[in-house]
Amino acid sequence: MLRSSLFTASALALVASAAAQNSPETLRAEKVQGPIKDAGIYHVSTGTWTRTSGSVANFGPDTIYSNTAGSGYYSSAGGNGGFAPGATNFDEGNIPTTLNTNNPGNRDEYNVNCVQIGYCDFGTATSGWEISFYSGYSPCSFDPSPDVTFDTGPNPANGCWTVTLDLSDGNEFCLEGDGANGFSNNLALDSFGWSFRYTGAGTGLAGFLLTGDPQSTDPNWVTGANPTDGTNTYFGPASLCSPTEATGLETSDFWWLEDPVTATNSGCYFFGGYLNNNSCGGPLAGPYASWFMELQADTGPCSGEISSPSGCLSNPNSTGVNSTMVATGSAAVADDNVTLTATVPTNSFGFFITAQTQGFLSMPGGSAGNICLGADVGRFQQLAANSGPAGIIEISTTAGQWTVNNIPQASGPYAAMAGGTAHFQCWHRDSSPTGPTSNFTDGVFVTWQ
């Protein structure tokens, strides 16, 4: 909630889980020097970059939280060269659910596949951050048990940057709305949380960007009540500022800093408040004490493994390990949300096969592997693909590549029905000491609901 310099620490204690502290002299907002540059997309699953400006990846399409309004400041608190180096910073926000009467969403949990961060790092070595998320979080408190933690990898330094983190192909995570406990119309119960910790190798000032004034960006801001922003999200209004600037739903202007070295540094902080309603130009007297963050999610339910091993194992491939596969998404026929993912040797051509029964045929046609399917085998041959440098072949109903209502089989396609079973494998090209060959993943099955 918006605070001004007229509010005291004791007044803030009424709304925070710990008394918000006026910043000590060493904890201050730093002015951004120079432009904020787009570093591109870091693909967490493969450790690779797409540097081209304006590039897209397989994430979204829904923006579910956007806290990106520029303030012109960053904070080195917990980063390098500033207050409490090595500390972890915690912030909060809200993602609505179907029961949220203030900002209703269309589902109760979100499969997050993209995170965008913004920071400054004026060291000469690489930057880096450890990011954690908490489905339920009481604002301005310490939480030692995140739902998910990942490292952003080696990020650029020597300036200020935004980085898009593509979590697709295995690093997606489930974020439950309204604090994972249903709508309560209470910030302490409805918020999610996230935190960041510096892991870079630099020695210069480093910290996250601070975001701007909600009154400057949101046409539906209500002073004196829970914030009703959420601009530029699929459930919220459009921003009054540029297309890329928005204020996170129910994000407050204080945060928790947890210092593992000096316990007395840990606590709830803000930057002294400010008097400002400066259109989109950023605060005049002090930055809004929240951190730059945007989250995107797909439109299906949270991804989770829905397949079971059939007991028919693959043989080792040319790398010495077995090729594997898994089905994730939802076993409910009505959801039509299934992703088939095979892990095979890199740069291998392959496609998925399926049948309604299990079988076994060892090394058919000179293959190095085994077929685990019974009669009437269907092929997803039109979706054949190369596994690329990641060694992954994947097809998804949510991407429109196939549907559970039209599963191939030799005698003609069929629609999945509750109680039925579908068995899957992936055939792929391989190599052997005697020349080219083929192989198969292990077999899995899905029982439809």
C-alpha positions in Angstrom: 0.0 0.0 0.0 1.2 3.5 -0.8 2.9 5.3 2.1 4.3 8.8 2.5 7.1 10.2 4.6 4.5 11.3 7.1 4.0 7.6 8.1 6.2 6.4 11.0 7.7 3.0 11.5 5.2 2.3 14.3 2.3 3.1 12.0 3.7 0.7 9.4 3.9 -2.0 12.0 0.1 -2.1 12.0 0.1 -3.5 8.5 3.4 -5.4 8.3 4.3 -8.6 9.9 7.3 -6.7 11.4 7.8 -3.0 11.9 9.0 -1.4 8.7 12.2 0.4 9.3 13.3 3.7 7.9 16.4 3.0 5.7 19.7 3.2 7.5 22.3 5.5 5.8 23.9 2.5 4.1 20.5 1.2 2.8 19.6 3.7 0.1 18.1 3.7 -3.4 20.7 4.1 -6.1 20.1 6.2 -9.2 20.1 4.2 -12.5 23.0 5.3 -14.6 22.6 4.9 -18.3 20.0 3.0 -20.3 18.3 -0.2 -19.1 19.2 -2.8 -21.8 17.4 -5.9 -22.9 19.8 -8.9 -22.5 17.5 -11.3 -24.3 16.1 -14.7 -23.4 17.9 -17.1 -21.2 16.6 -20.7 -21.6 17.0 -22.2 -18.2 16.5 -25.8 -19.3 19.3 -25.7 -21.8 21.5 -23.0 -20.4 21.5 -21.2 -23.8 20.6 -17.6 -24.8 18.6 -16.0 -27.5 20.1 -12.5 -27.8 18.0 -11.1 -30.6 16.0 -8.1 -29.5 12.3 -8.8 -29.6 12.7 -12.6 -29.8 10.0 -14.8 -28.5 10.1 -18.2 -26.8 7.6 -20.9 -25.9 6.0 -19.1 -22.9 2.8 -17.3 -22.0 0.4 -16.5 -23.4 -1.1 -15.0 -20.1 0.7 -12.4 -18.1 -0.4 -13.1 -14.6 1.7 -10.6 -12.6 3.5 -7.5 -13.9 5.5 -5.1 -11.7 7.6 -3.3 -14.3 6.9 0.5 -14.0 10.2 2.2 -14.1 11.3 4.4 -11.1 14.8 5.3 -12.3 16.3 3.6 -9.2 17.7 0.3 -8.0 18.8 -0.9 -4.6 22.0 -2.7 -3.8 20.4 -4.1 -0.6 21.5 -7.8 -0.4 23.5 -7.4 -3.6 27.0 -6.2 -4.0 28.6 -3.0 -2.5 25.6 -2.0 -0.5 23.7 -2.8 2.6 23.9 -6.5 3.8 25.7 -8.2 0.9 24.5 -11.8 0.5 21.1 -11.2 2.1 17.9 -12.3 0.5 15.1 -9.8 -0.4 11.4 -10.9 -0.2 8.5 -9.2 -2.0 4.9 -10.0 -2.5 2.0 -9.7 -4.9 -1.4 -11.3 -5.7 -2.7 -13.6 -8.4 -6.5 -13.9 -8.4 -8.6 -17.0 -8.5 -12.1 -17.8 -9.6 -13.4 -16.8 -6.1 -11.5 -13.4 -6.0 -14.3 -10.7 -6.0 -11.9 -7.8 -6.5 -9.9 -9.1 -9.4 -11.4 -12.4 -10.6 -9.3 -14.8 -12.6 -10.4 -17.7 -14.7 -8.5 -20.5 -12.8 -7.0 -21.2 -9.4 -3.5 -22.2 -10.2 -1.0 -21.2 -12.8 1.7 -23.1 -14.7 4.4 -20.4 -14.8 6.7 -20.8 -17.8 8.4 -17.3 -18.0 9.9 -14.9 -15.5 11.3 -11.5 -16.4 13.7 -9.7 -14.0 15.4 -6.3 -14.0 18.6 -5.4 -12.2 21.8 -3.3 -12.3 25.2 -4.8 -11.8 28.2 -2.5 -12.2 30.8 -5.2 -11.8 33.0 -6.3 -14.6 32.4 -10.1 -14.2 29.1 -11.9 -14.8 26.0 -11.3 -12.8 23.6 -13.9 -11.4 20.6 -14.3 -9.1 18.9 -17.1 -7.2 15.1 -16.7 -7.5 12.5 -18.4 -5.2 8.7 -18.4 -5.2 6.2 -19.0 -2.5 2.5 -19.7 -3.2 1.5 -18.5 0.2 3.4 -15.6 1.7 2.6 -13.1 4.5 4.0 -9.7 3.3 7.1 -8.5 4.9 8.1 -11.7 6.6 10.8 -14.3 6.3 9.9 -17.7 4.7 12.6 -20.4 4.7 10.6 -22.9 2.6 10.1 -21.8 -1.0 8.0 -23.9 -3.4 10.6 -23.6 -6.1 14.1 -22.2 -6.5 16.2 -21.7 -9.6 19.3 -19.9 -10.7 19.2 -17.3 -13.5 22.5 -18.5 -14.9 25.4 -16.2 -15.9 23.8 -12.9 -16.7 25.5 -9.8 -18.2 27.0 -7.1 -15.9 28.5 -3.7 -16.3 25.1 -1.9 -16.6 21.4 -2.2 -16.0 19.5 -5.0 -17.7 16.2 -6.9 -18.1 16.4 -10.6 -18.7 13.6 -12.9 -19.8 13.9 -16.4 -18.2 12.3 -19.1 -20.4 11.3 -22.0 -18.0 9.7 -24.2 -20.7 10.9 -27.8 -21.2 11.0 -28.9 -17.6 11.5 -25.9 -15.3 7.9 -24.6 -15.2 6.4 -24.4 -11.7 2.9 -24.2 -10.2 1.9 -21.0 -8.5 -1.5 -21.2 -6.7 -3.6 -18.0 -6.5 -4.8 -16.2 -3.5 -2.1 -17.5 -1.2 -2.9 -21.1 -2.0 -5.7 -21.1 0.6 -8.7 -19.6 -1.2 -9.8 -16.0 -1.3 -9.8 -14.2 2.1 -9.8 -10.5 1.1 -6.8 -10.2 3.3 -3.3 -9.4 2.0 -1.6 -11.5 4.7 -3.6 -14.6 3.5 -4.0 -13.9 -0.2 -0.4 -13.0 -1.3 2.2 -15.0 -3.1 5.8 -14.2 -2.4 9.1 -14.3 -4.2 12.7 -13.6 -3.2 16.1 -13.0 -4.8 19.7 -13.4 -3.8 22.9 -12.3 -5.6 25.0 -15.1 -7.0 27.2 -13.2 -9.4 30.9 -12.9 -9.5 31.1 -9.1 -9.7 32.6 -6.7 -7.1 30.7 -3.5 -8.1 27.3 -2.3 -7.0 24.5 -4.7 -7.9 20.8 -5.0 -7.1 17.3 -5.3 -8.5 15.5 -2.4 -10.2 12.9 -0.6 -8.1 9.4 -0.1 -9.6 7.3 3.0 -9.8 4.2 4.6 -8.2 0.9 2.6 -8.6 -1.0 5.9 -8.8 1.0 6.8 -11.9 0.3 3.6 -13.8 -3.2 2.3 -12.8 -6.5 3.8 -13.9 -8.3 1.8 -11.2 -6.1 2.6 -8.2 -8.2 3.2 -5.0 -6.5 5.1 -2.2 -7.1 4.0 1.3 -8.1 0.4 0.5 -6.4 -2.7 -0.9 -4.8 -1.9 -4.2 -6.9 -2.8 -7.2 -4.2 -2.7 -9.7 -2.9 -5.6 -11.8 -2.3 -3.5 -15.0 -1.2 -5.3 -18.2 -2.3 -8.7 -16.9 -4.9 -10.9 -18.6 -7.3 -10.1 -15.7 -6.5 -6.4 -15.2 -6.8 -3.1 -17.0 -4.4 -1.7 -19.5 -1.7 0.6 -18.1 -1.8 4.4 -18.4 1.9 4.3 -19.1 3.8 2.6 -21.9 2.8 -0.9 -22.9 5.7 -2.4 -20.9 5.0 -0.6 -17.7 2.6 -1.8 -15.0 2.2 -2.2 -11.3 1.9 -5.5 -9.6 -1.5 -6.4 -8.1 -1.5 -5.8 -4.3 2.2 -5.2 -4.1 3.2 -3.1 -1.1 6.0 -0.4 -0.7 7.9 -2.4 1.9 9.9 -5.6 1.7 11.7 -8.1 4.0 15.5 -8.4 4.0 17.0 -11.5 5.6 20.7 -11.3 6.4 22.3 -14.6 7.2 25.4 -13.0 8.6 24.2 -10.1 10.8 20.8 -11.0 12.3 20.1 -7.5 13.4 20.0 -6.4 9.8 17.0 -8.6 9.1 13.7 -6.9 9.0 11.0 -5.1 7.1 12.2 -2.0 5.2 10.9 0.9 3.1 12.5 3.9 1.5 10.9 6.6 3.6 7.9 7.1 1.4 7.3 10.0 -1.0 4.8 12.6 -2.1 4.2 11.9 -5.8 1.6 11.4 -8.5 3.9 12.2 -11.4 2.1 10.6 -14.4 4.5 8.1 -15.9 7.7 10.0 -15.0 8.6 8.1 -11.9 8.7 9.3 -8.3 9.9 12.8 -7.4 11.0 12.2 -3.8 11.8 8.5 -3.5 11.2 5.2 -5.2 8.4 2.8 -4.6 9.9 0.0 -2.5 9.1 -3.0 -4.6 11.1 -5.0 -7.1 10.9 -5.5 -10.8 9.2 -8.8 -11.8 6.9 -10.1 -14.4 5.4 -13.6 -14.6 3.8 -15.4 -17.5 1.9 -18.7 -17.6 0.2 -21.1 -20.0 -3.6 -21.4 -20.1 -3.7 -25.0 -18.9 -3.6 -26.4 -15.4 -0.3 -26.9 -13.6 1.8 -29.4 -15.4 2.5 -32.6 -13.5 3.5 -36.1 -14.5 0.4 -38.1 -15.5 2.1 -41.1 -17.0 3.1 -44.4 -15.4 5.9 -46.7 -16.5 4.6 -49.7 -18.3 7.5 -51.9 -17.1 8.9 -52.2 -20.6 12.3 -50.7 -20.5 14.5 -49.2 -23.2 18.0 -50.4 -24.1 21.0 -48.0 -23.6 21.4 -45.6 -26.5 24.6 -44.4 -28.1 25.4 -42.2 -25.1 25.4 -45.2 -22.7 22.1 -44.2 -21.0 18.5 -45.1 -21.7 16.2 -42.9 -23.7 13.2 -41.9 -21.6 9.8 -40.2 -21.9 7.1 -38.8 -19.8 3.5 -37.4 -20.2 2.6 -34.2 -18.3 -0.5 -32.1 -18.1 -3.9 -33.5 -17.2 -5.3 -37.0 -17.6 -8.8 -35.6 -17.8 -10.1 -36.0 -21.3 -12.1 -32.8 -21.1 -8.9 -30.7 -20.4 -7.2 -31.9 -23.6 -3.9 -30.9 -22.0 -1.1 -33.5 -22.6 2.5 -32.9 -23.4 4.7 -35.9 -24.5 8.4 -35.3 -23.8 11.2 -37.7 -24.8 14.8 -37.4 -23.7 17.1 -38.9 -26.4 20.6 -38.3 -27.8 21.2 -34.8 -29.1 20.5 -33.9 -32.7 18.5 -37.1 -33.2 15.4 -37.4 -35.5 12.4 -39.1 -34.0 8.6 -39.2 -33.5 6.1 -40.7 -31.0 4.2 -43.9 -31.4 1.1 -45.1 -29.5 -1.3 -48.0 -28.9 -4.2 -48.8 -26.6 -2.5 -52.0 -25.4 1.0 -53.0 -24.1 3.3 -55.4 -26.0 6.9 -56.3 -26.4 9.1 -56.9 -29.5 12.9 -56.9 -29.0 15.0 -55.1 -31.6 12.6 -55.0 -34.5 14.1 -54.7 -37.9 17.6 -54.5 -36.6 16.8 -51.7 -34.1 18.9 -51.3 -30.9 15.7 -50.9 -28.9 12.4 -52.6 -28.0 8.8 -51.8 -29.0 6.6 -51.7 -25.9 3.3 -51.4 -27.7 0.6 -53.9 -28.7 -1.4 -54.1 -31.8 -2.8 -51.3 -33.9 0.2 -49.0 -33.4 -0.4 -45.4 -34.4 2.3 -42.9 -35.4 2.7 -39.2 -34.8 4.9 -39.2 -37.9 3.7 -35.8 -39.1 5.1 -34.3 -35.9 8.6 -35.8 -36.4 11.3 -33.5 -35.1 15.0 -33.2 -34.3 16.0 -33.3 -30.6 18.5 -30.5 -31.1 21.3 -29.7 -28.7 19.0 -30.3 -25.7 18.2 -33.8 -26.7 14.4 -33.2 -26.3 11.5 -34.2 -28.6 8.2 -32.8 -27.4 4.6 -32.5 -28.7 1.8 -30.8 -26.9 -2.0 -30.5 -27.2 -1.8 -27.0 -25.8 0.3 -25.9 -28.7 -2.3 -27.3 -31.1 0.0 -30.1 -32.4 -2.4 -32.9 -31.5 -5.5 -33.6 -29.5 -6.7 -36.5 -27.2 -9.8 -36.4 -29.3 -8.0 -37.7 -32.4 -5.2 -40.1 -31.3 -3.6 -42.0 -34.3 -3.8 -45.8 -34.7 -3.2 -48.0 -37.7 -6.9 -48.8 -38.2 -7.9 -45.1 -37.9 -7.8 -42.4 -35.2 -9.9 -42.6 -32.0 -10.9 -40.3 -29.2 -9.8 -40.9 -25.6 -12.5 -41.9 -23.2 -12.5 -41.9 -19.4 -11.3 -45.3 -18.1 -9.3 -46.0 -21.3 -5.6 -46.3 -21.5 -3.1 -45.0 -24.0 0.5 -46.4 -24.2 3.3 -44.2 -25.6 6.9 -44.4 -26.8 9.3 -42.4 -28.9 11.2 -43.9 -31.8 14.4 -42.1 -32.7 17.5 -42.5 -34.8 20.7 -43.6 -33.1 24.2 -44.8 -33.9 26.2 -48.0 -33.1 29.7 -49.2 -33.5 28.6 -50.9 -36.8 26.8 -47.9 -38.2 23.4 -46.0 -38.0 20.5 -47.7 -36.2 17.4 -46.7 -34.4 16.2 -47.0 -30.8 13.2 -46.4 -28.5 12.4 -44.8 -25.2 10.9 -46.8 -22.4 7.2 -47.3 -22.5 4.6 -45.3 -20.4 0.9 -45.2 -20.2 -1.9 -42.7 -19.3 -5.2 -43.8 -17.9 -7.8 -41.3 -19.0 -10.2 -39.7 -16.5 
